[in-house]
Amino acid sequence: MNNESQIKARVESWAQAVRERNFNGILAWHHQDIVMYDVPPPFQSVGIDAYRQTWELFFTNTHSFRIIDLNIVAGEDVAFCYAPMKCRYFDNKLHREVDLDFRLTIGFKRMEGEWWFMHEHHSVPAE
């Protein structure tokens, strides 16, 4: 497999683990020093333990998670991907299900022959 194919497999496996609420799968290739910027607080999460906690919050009211169009740029030792995404969650203020369109960017670093998630960024357009 080339670098792009390896990255695609990592991201698709991660997204499937999110849909299955499989914490081991979600965390599988996230480096212990992962940094994530997210839509709901906390704004910044540093380290694998903090990253895991964001998913515990996510699963309290989110029901779907879908990649729309994954784009990958990969060199020999670093890579990034980006995609529009969709999730569906229960909005406690509105008392109903809401669709959320958001953006995903992931930064990867290859270490000892394996691609690791080093940076993850979820964002929504400013209103």
Backbone torsions as a table, in degrees:
resi	resn	phi	psi	omega
1	MET	NA	141.4	175.0
2	ASN	-81.7	174.5	-176.3
3	ASN	-59.0	-43.7	-179.6
4	GLU	-61.7	-42.0	179.0
5	SER	-64.6	-39.4	178.4
6	GLN	-64.8	-43.2	178.7
7	ILE	-63.5	-45.9	179.6
8	LYS	-57.3	-44.8	179.0
9	ALA	-62.0	-40.8	178.2
10	ARG	-61.5	-47.8	-176.3
11	VAL	-67.6	-43.6	179.9
12	GLU	-64.7	-38.3	177.0
13	SER	-64.6	-42.4	177.4
14	TRP	-61.3	-47.2	-179.0
15	ALA	-63.5	-38.9	177.1
16	GLN	-64.0	-41.0	177.4
17	ALA	-62.2	-38.0	176.3
18	VAL	-61.9	-47.8	-179.5
19	ARG	-60.9	-32.2	179.9
20	GLU	-88.6	-3.0	-176.6
21	ARG	56.8	41.7	-176.8
22	ASN	-100.4	97.3	-176.4
23	PHE	-60.6	-40.0	179.1
24	ASN	-60.8	-41.7	178.2
25	GLY	-68.3	-38.3	178.8
26	ILE	-62.7	-43.7	-174.8
27	LEU	-86.5	-9.4	-167.6
28	ALA	-48.5	-46.5	-175.5
29	TRP	-117.4	22.4	174.4
30	HIS	-91.1	125.3	-177.8
31	HIS	-65.8	151.2	-179.9
32	GLN	-59.7	-23.0	179.9
33	ASP	-101.5	22.5	-180.0
34	ILE	-52.4	141.3	172.4
35	VAL	-121.0	129.5	179.0
36	MET	-129.4	139.2	169.4
37	TYR	-110.7	131.2	-171.0
38	ASP	-128.4	168.8	179.1
39	VAL	-75.2	-57.3	177.4
40	PRO	-81.1	158.9	175.6
41	PRO	-59.4	149.1	2.0
42	PRO	-77.7	146.9	-179.4
43	PHE	-58.6	-43.4	-178.7
44	GLN	-128.0	133.3	174.7
45	SER	-122.4	129.1	-177.7
46	VAL	-120.4	125.5	178.1
47	GLY	96.0	156.2	-174.3
48	ILE	-65.1	-33.9	179.4
49	ASP	-67.4	-43.8	177.7
50	ALA	-65.2	-39.4	177.6
51	TYR	-60.9	-44.7	179.3
52	ARG	-59.7	-40.8	-179.1
53	GLN	-61.9	-32.2	178.4
54	THR	-63.9	-33.7	179.1
55	TRP	-73.2	-33.5	175.5
56	GLU	-60.1	-42.6	176.3
57	LEU	-65.0	-45.4	-178.9
58	PHE	-55.7	-42.7	-175.4
59	PHE	-75.7	-8.2	179.4
60	THR	-68.0	-27.4	-178.7
61	ASN	-145.9	10.6	-177.1
62	THR	-104.2	139.3	-171.9
63	HIS	-119.4	-10.7	177.7
64	SER	-151.2	162.5	-175.0
65	PHE	-159.6	113.3	-171.8
66	ARG	-139.5	132.1	172.8
67	ILE	-83.9	131.2	-179.3
68	ILE	-91.6	-52.9	-174.6
69	ASP	-149.4	95.6	-176.3
70	LEU	-80.9	128.0	176.4
71	ASN	-119.0	134.5	-174.7
72	ILE	-128.2	135.1	172.3
73	VAL	-126.2	118.8	-174.3
74	ALA	-131.9	129.3	170.1
75	GLY	-96.9	-155.1	-179.9
76	GLU	-83.1	-33.4	-175.9
77	ASP	-124.9	-14.6	176.6
78	VAL	-134.8	153.2	180.0
79	ALA	-155.5	161.6	170.9
80	PHE	-144.5	158.2	174.5
81	CYS	-138.8	160.1	178.6
82	TYR	-149.0	152.6	-178.4
83	ALA	-164.4	146.4	163.8
84	PRO	-74.5	146.6	-176.6
85	MET	-133.4	165.1	173.8
86	LYS	-137.2	141.1	167.3
87	CYS	-140.1	162.0	178.8
88	ARG	-125.0	132.6	-178.0
89	TYR	-142.8	164.2	176.6
90	PHE	-91.5	119.3	178.8
91	ASP	-90.0	113.0	-177.6
92	ASN	-66.3	-29.4	178.7
93	LYS	-73.8	-38.7	-179.8
94	LEU	-88.3	-15.0	-178.8
95	HIS	58.5	42.5	178.6
96	ARG	-160.5	166.4	175.4
97	GLU	-71.8	141.0	-178.8
98	VAL	-134.6	139.0	172.8
99	ASP	-88.7	136.1	178.3
100	LEU	-120.9	121.1	170.8
101	ASP	-92.0	130.4	178.9
102	PHE	-144.8	172.0	-178.8
103	ARG	-111.2	145.9	178.3
104	LEU	-125.2	133.5	169.6
105	THR	-132.6	133.7	178.2
106	ILE	-128.2	133.6	173.8
107	GLY	-105.3	134.5	-178.6
108	PHE	-119.4	153.0	172.2
109	LYS	-135.7	133.3	177.1
110	ARG	-88.8	125.7	177.8
111	MET	-132.4	127.7	-179.3
112	GLU	51.5	39.8	174.9
113	GLY	83.4	0.6	-178.1
114	GLU	-119.9	141.9	177.6
115	TRP	-85.5	125.2	-179.8
116	TRP	-114.8	137.3	170.4
117	PHE	-68.7	119.6	179.1
118	MET	-109.1	-29.5	-176.9
119	HIS	-145.2	136.0	177.1
120	GLU	-134.6	138.3	-176.8
121	HIS	-138.2	120.7	174.6
122	HIS	-112.3	136.8	179.3
123	SER	-151.2	158.9	174.3
124	VAL	-121.3	152.6	177.8
125	PRO	-61.3	145.6	175.1
126	ALA	-68.3	145.1	178.8
127	GLU	-94.3	NA	NA
